[in-house]
Amino acid sequence: MLMQKRFLIPRAGRYVSVTAEEYAAHQAAQPAPPKPRGLGDLVALLAEPIARASDAALGTHLVGCNSCAERRAALNRLVPKL
């Protein structure tokens, strides 16, 4: 008997095993990540997961700070297209 390949997807706060067809439908339903427009967007894309981890581990409030938004906009003005 051939084993059908199974995939794990998050559902209701936990991972469940699904078939290839269910996995493809799940992936198609996910929104595409926004493409970085400029240098500020690229830096934000890389720094946001680090800021989220820092917020969770150390209790800081880095995600969504005004300084980050200002820096992002300034870097986008300096290097608008990558």
VENFEN-V501497 format. One record per backbone hydrogen bond with DSSP energy under -0.5 kcal/mol. NH is the residue of the N-H (numbers start at 1). CO is the residue of the C=O. Records with the same first field share a line. If there is no record, write none. Layout:
# VENFEN-V501497
NH: CO ; CO
This chain:
# VENFEN-V501497
7: 18
9: 16
11: 14
14: 11
16: 9
18: 7
20: 5
23: 19
24: 20
25: 21
26: 22
27: 23
28: 24
29: 25
30: 26 ; 27
39: 75 ; 79
42: 38
43: 39
44: 40
45: 41
46: 42
47: 43
48: 44
50: 46
51: 47
52: 48
53: 49
54: 50
55: 51
56: 52
57: 53
58: 54
59: 54 ; 55
60: 54
65: 62
69: 65
70: 66
71: 67
72: 68
73: 69
74: 70
75: 71
76: 72
77: 73
78: 74
79: 75
82: 37
